[in-house]
Amino acid sequence: MLPPKTFQPLLTGPAERVPALCPDEEEGLRRVMRAYRGEPYCLVSKWVIVELDVEQAIIDKLHLDGLHPCVLFARRVIYDSRGRYSRENYVLTSPLKWLDECYFVTQNTVYVLIGGGERQRCKYNHLIGKPHPATNSQP
């Protein structure tokens, strides 16, 4: 996983501010326990919803899997219900399944977005550091 100082320069264009939909940790925990009881969850802050610039073939593949070309980059993990991420660490998620109020939902985890954040773009190839096989046109 890319460390925050390495990841930030990969983002392109101006950051769009996203207002806080969940103001604090206590409210976030209360909401996720009510809406997603029993699901793995992770409370995060200092977050960026990253819209990936990808080839249409990759978008089509993601859509077939019920996913969207977005990932979440959070500079601060507050609490992870499965203990995968330590407090104050960062996380870069798998693709978005759906975005619902203050929840960024992936196939495995509900990320609770605490406080305001940003929305920004990133080229997929920059994120993974090499061309994606579906877009590699070598003979």
Salt bridges, closest charged atoms under 4 A:
GLU25 OE2 - ARG76 NH2 3.72
GLU26 OE2 - ARG30 NH1 3.88
GLU27 OE1 - ARG30 NH2 2.80
GLU27 OE2 - ARG31 NE 2.92
GLU51 OE2 - ARG119 NH1 2.86
GLU51 OE1 - ARG121 NH1 2.78
ASP53 OD1 - ARG121 NH2 2.36
ASP65 OD2 - LYS61 NZ 2.77
ASP80 OD1 - ARG84 NH2 2.79
GLU88 OE2 - ARG76 NE 3.13
GLU88 OE2 - ARG87 NE 3.91
GLU118 OE2 - ARG17 NH1 2.92
